[in-house]
Amino acid sequence: MRADRLLSLLLLLQTRGRMTAQGLADELEVSVRTVYRDIESLGAAGVPVYADRGPAGGYQLLDGYRTRLTGLTSDEAGTIFLAGMPGPAAELGLGSVLAAAQLKLRASLPGELADRADRVRERFHLDAPGWFRAGEPVPYLSTVADAVWSGRRIEMRYRRWKAPREVTRTLHPLGIVLKAGRWYLVAATDTRTTAYRVSNILDAELLDEPASRPEGFELAAFWDEWTERYERSVYTGTATVRMTAAALDRMAFVFPPEMSRVARAEAGDPDEAGWLVTRVPIESVRHGHIELLKLGADAEVLDPPELRAAFAETARGLAATYLEA
């Protein structure tokens, strides 16, 4: 809406000081010609905005002028919790709303607090995904977010890890979680509440039916309990491993956190040669084989026998490739 754009232009001039027409156009995502028309409209409305000519010129407000038209809309107020996360906010379709909310908050602060807020913004940045991981495609995130915001049920086709791989669920959406760069929908059926990875949604449709929210449900508390239960369910086996102290230290950088944490907690004292014995949680023999290969010759699997046999077979294959070539 033009009124929203005029207010945003006014707040930009109030918070940034002098700005060029091109700079205003870039911020507002409009043409320079539109900025010219909007500046004329502000002047006609009695806003003391004037232009400085020349290479260092631009538009600015008369010194001391401040507007009090900084009230947040309900949508803008709802995005404040996303401050510092412009990437996730944009993925949720709230990027422009968050920018407007931040601009209004900045304009409402007195000089010293506004300067401090600017310093925080310039010195703090949140990058949610882990290292070496690109963001996942989440084509149905906006549909999921809409269901959560509006409190409506959602029907979705979902790909899971066990058979049958594709299932259809009609859900009561309860919340959205961003975990290590991955989006999850927390939702309830008539029998249970769980989390669904948004990137695994194959199709989704918003229904014209109100969602039910359990009384007293707290998203953060549920997520803590669910993640703890999930991690326990994933690691169904244990490997006994002899490794160097250096390998144990390296696990923190190349292994999932739960595997590294348990291995460190279960580690015995190193011997004179720097080797120790510990237990490492694994999902399966295949999973343990893939993960523990990261430690190379600094680790020896002692148990279970089938995992040790898998390493022996790998060692023979590597010897045939590298030593007999």
Secondary structure, DSSP 4 states (H G I P E B T S, - for coil): -HHHHHHHHHHHHHHH-SB-HHHHHHHHTS-HHHHHHHHHHHHHTT--EEEE-STT-EEEEPTT------PPPHHHHHTGGGTT-HHHHHHTT-HHHHHHHHHHHHHHS-HHHHHHHHHHHHH-----SPTT-PPPP-TTHHHHHHHHHHTEEEEEEEE-SSSSSEEEEEEEEEEEEEETTEEEEEEE-SS-EEEEEGGGEEEEEEEEEEPP--TT--HHHHHHHHHHHHHHHH--EEEEEEEEHHHHHHHHHHS-HHHHHHHHHH-----TTSEEEEEEEESSHHHHHHHHGGGGGGEEEEE-HHHHHHHHHHHHHHHHHHT--
